[in-house]
Amino acid sequence: MKYTKDHEWLRVEGDLVVVGITEHAATQLGDVVFVELPEPETQVAEGDEVCVIESVKAASDILAPVDGEIVAVNQKLVDNPALVNEDPLGEGWFFKMKVDDLSVLDDFMDEDEYQDLIG
Amino acid sequence: MADPEGLIRLGLHDLHVELGGKMVPFAGYEMPVQYAEGVLREHLHTRSAAGLFDVSHMGQVILRPKGSIEDLKRAFEALMPVDVLGLAEGRQRYGLFTNDQGGILDDLMFTNRGDHLYVVVNAACKAADIAHMTAAMPGVEVQPVTDRALLALQGPGAQAALEGLVPGVAAMRFMDHRIFGGIWVSRSGYTGEDGFEVSVPQAEAESFARRLLAQPGVAPIGLGARDSLRLEAGLCLYGHDIDTTTSPVEANLTWAIPKARRAGGVREGGFPGAARILRELAEGPARLRVGLRPEGRAPMREGVELFTDDGTPAGRVTSGGFGPSVNAPVAMGYVARSHATIGTILQGELRGKRHPVTVADLPFHPTSYKR
């Protein structure tokens, strides 16, 4: 698992990258009540706002962590946004991306580095 | 997040931290926005059991007449388009300070306590309100109460929990006020639920709060849930839903303006801004505060602009969010009177896209006051 400074996690699954938000981010956001997902088969660039997430407190954006194509989104979040709080690292994933070269993930933080960031 | 330096810490600060409260700046005070349970569960807990809120940041003020209580009532009534003279001893009422333009300086609760009035005003307006009352009522001693905490206990379990500590409160009804030794109890609140607001001497406040929290069903609730609860109850938040530019008529608070103060009434006018307020009562205001129900699940928060289907600007959201008990987004805002009919469908602009939102009746969640 890799982590971004925007508190997203990235997990390699075959040739895809699964993206979600960390437990720390989910706790900070508070109860998530609405998630707007991107259309699958969308080309995105690093830093693009691809999802909107609304908690009881505020709206936030989920950014594309790398360049690539969104190939799948977690439709379950639309009906049950609370999954983001209940299981942020598992059932609460947001989208899957196809990237040209998985080695781009090497630049992101590992677990220890991320813990240092939030600690 | 703002630097907590310079913020006022209130008496129950350490208790909030011990209870897991997340302390944030609010109106110059350091206040718990939520506890470990989070806003959603705290909200639902208040509606199903009992929530304890620390609202000690609000301004408690005693108004004492230099002459008779009737003189005080008349002087106080001259600041607001409401009925002060007719308020019986032991009863509380909602009031609004207006300015000469008919805008709202603050909203407040006031109580007739026999030989004086007890007033509770918003934290952010406290200093201005005290200055306003002092300047406008030379025959009145305006005494800020600085040695008391203010706690709100709200929800269907509130009566049983408070009765255990303060026997006698169960006999009170909505908007009653009673003094039990050093404890001042009003049967009112800001959640739409039955409940109480309790003023407690600072020295006793922490033990009182701990004893309340030990009662079955009582949980600490932060300002986050207080906001979603009052929003579902259709209650205004000063500085958001009402301010110096909104009149009580525009704010749909005409229920607070009795016949006696309206055109043809026995005490017609005689309050700041009467010309505008009486005109709007007669002719209808240009815009009106309404409830708004966005379609779907995306909340429409303060600042969202509203349009008609053909793109004409129609108004703006003044507060909004997700209503946990309604289980849907809810909002309030001002719309042109021609769009204020219940059921009117408008378009709210969220992130560049327009989404349907329906003008709706308030409150969103039925109130359960003990009348």
Interface residues (C-beta under 8 A of the other chain):
Chain A: G30 D31 V33 F34 E36 V52 E54 V56 K57 A58 A59 P81
Chain B: Q34 G38 V39 L40 R41 G224 S228 G296 R297 A298 P299 R301 G321 F322 P324 P329 R351
